[in-house]
Amino acid sequence: MVRVAQPVRKIAKLQPSPPPPALEPQKSALREYAEAFGVALILAIVLRTFFIQAYKIPSGSMERTLLVGDHIIVNKLDYGFRLPDSIFGLTPFSGEIPYGKYMFAIEPVRRGDVVVFVFPEDRTKDFIKRVVAIPGDTVEVRSGMLYRNGVQVADPRAHFEKSSAERQPGSQADYMPPMKLEPNQYFMMGDNRDHSYDSRFWGPITRDDIEGRAMFIYWSCADELSPLSCFYDVRWSRIFNLVH
């Protein structure tokens, strides 16, 4: 009897199974909230620095255009791209970075614009006034009235309380000799002419001092006596009024 040889079976070696893919650790809710808050904060800082900024009117120098307690939005990109005066009060690399300067211009500064600018006597403060003269103009004040290039300016937004008889020749607010503005100089005056500390006293400003143009009132309340009045003494008729 002939035996048939059986084929030799090869036993396959067991290959080690690949390790399961590592699971990415899930972010905690606290971390997600912190990241979202950080991104929102950065966007808010960028918007406030270069695009728009909210201001509150603290004095009556612009009455009756702007009242104490008006909250306004200022367009900081209207005239061009301006670098901030500092970064949280610091000016690192000030030799290389032109703080408080316009990198490029977009729109010209026009007569009649209501603008926010750096106060030249204290550059930590911002003022808001109306542009009444631009480079090349000659400005003069006679008996409280503004003259530009020898012609009296009829400004319907200007508000006066003193009569002509009360004007004093020795008062800088009432009488100012002619001043010709040089290139890059702008003359500012408050609409409340008899209660405004403006260019009649401290002279013109430069374009780089102008931070932006007032656009509209987003909130208004009579909060002279108490900050809480902003919650119950709201001047609804002024909200969303454009600043002209």
Secondary structure, DSSP 8 states (H G I E B T S, - for coil): ----------------------------HHHHHHHHHHHHHHHHHHHHHHTEEEEE--SSTTTTTS-TTEEEEEESSSSEEE--S-BTTB-TTTTTS-TT-EEEE-S---TT-EEEEE-TT-TTSEEEEEEEE-TT-EEEEETTEEEETTEE---TT-B--S-GGG--TT-TTT-EEEEE--TTEEEEE-SBGGG---HHHH--EEGGGEEEEEEEEEEEB--SS-TTHHHHSB-GGGTT-B--
